[in-house]
Amino acid sequence: MIDKYSQHVYHVAYSVLRNDQEAQDAAQEAFIQMYKSLPDYRSEGFKTWLTRIAFHKAIDAKRRLGRRNSEDLGGEERIINLPGSEEDILARLVREERKETLRERINQLPAQHRDIITAYYLSEKNYEQIAHDAQVAVKTVESRLYRARQWIRSHWKEDEWRE
């Protein structure tokens, strides 16, 4: 497992720290934390979960470095800016993984439910557009969407369809 994800974890840490040795240390801490946290892992995108751990370990290291640097400077200057772009990268990774998981789950739906869910949620069509495309009444679209949602509620665990 470490061999498979070590480069990825290192790159995440390096993107925050911009220092090879500090990134290696943060990556090592991330793997230690991963093993400690495995009992709490909920089978929701392992790479994203591990990325989040690595990212937080790198931020912790950056804060420690900032405190150390400000102490070296006599406490007059403080490093308080953490790069926001890395947070954006993590958020994007999480969002993309959730979308992909949702697409996979939707593809497993019965065809009559899959089509209406895809049209409404993924294609973001309104009831009228769906009715026009399917050449059915708007009320038919409403009832099909209702039945599809009911099917999802009864067949998926709640954490699989709620954010």
C-alpha positions, 0 to 999 in steps of 0.5 A: 500500500505504501509503495502504491501511494508514496509518490502521491502522498509525497507530492501532496506534502511537497505542494504545501511545504516546498521542501524535500525533507519536510515533505518526506517527513510529512508523508511519513507522518501521513502513513503513520496516521493512516494506519492509526486511523484505519479502524475509522475508515468508512470505505469512501474513496481511499485515495481521497481519504489518504490525500486529506490526511497527507494534506493536513499533516503537511499543513501541521508541518508548515505551521510548525515551521512558521512558529520555528521561523518566527521564533528565530526572527525574535517573534517579530514576523509571523508566517500566517498565510497558508496556500489556499490553492492546495485546499482548492485541489483537495476540495476538487479531488473530493468533489470529483471522487464523489461525482464519479462514485455517484455516476457509478451508483446511478449506472447500477439503477434500473433503467427507468430510474437511471434515465430520470435521475440522470436527466434531472440531477446530472444533465440539470434539466427541469421537469418541462425539458425532461417531459419534452424530451421523453414526450410525456406529461410533466406529471409523469416526470414528477411521478417517475422522479418520485419513484426513482428517489423512493427506490434509492432511499430503500436500496442505498444506505443513507450515507451513499446518497446524502452529502 
